Amino acid sequence: MPLLARAEDKDPVELTPQQVAQAITEKNVYVFDNTDSDSFKAAHVPHARLLHPGLYTSKDLPANKNATLIFYCYDKG
């Protein structure tokens, strides 16, 4: 389940697939896929960017500090 955390939130919020689908139609919403590159190539949320959870810097994120960031991953587990 994707998570959403806003600056005013204390904890991330879980989103349903329907909420993500609605969110990506809005401005200043960015979706980041934290899976491996093979999984990303096979399938990902429209407009999502692949972002390894341990190998990114602030330069990989939007400059707009008021943007909504949605992160998700898939556990093949």
C-alpha positions, 0 to 999 in steps of 0.5 A: 500500500503506498504511503503519503506523508505531509509536512503537517502529518506526524505519521505517513498515511496509507493510500488505496490504489484509487486514492493514488489514481486520483492523486496523480491527476493533480499538480505537484504530485510525484510518485516514486517506486522503491522496487528493483529495476526489473520489477519497475520495468515489468510494471509500475504506477503511471508517471512513477519514477524509480528511486532506490530507497538507499541510493538517492539524494535531495537532488532526486526529489522535487525542488518544490517543498510543498509537493506531495510525494508518494512512495511505494514498493512491492515485496515479492515475499 
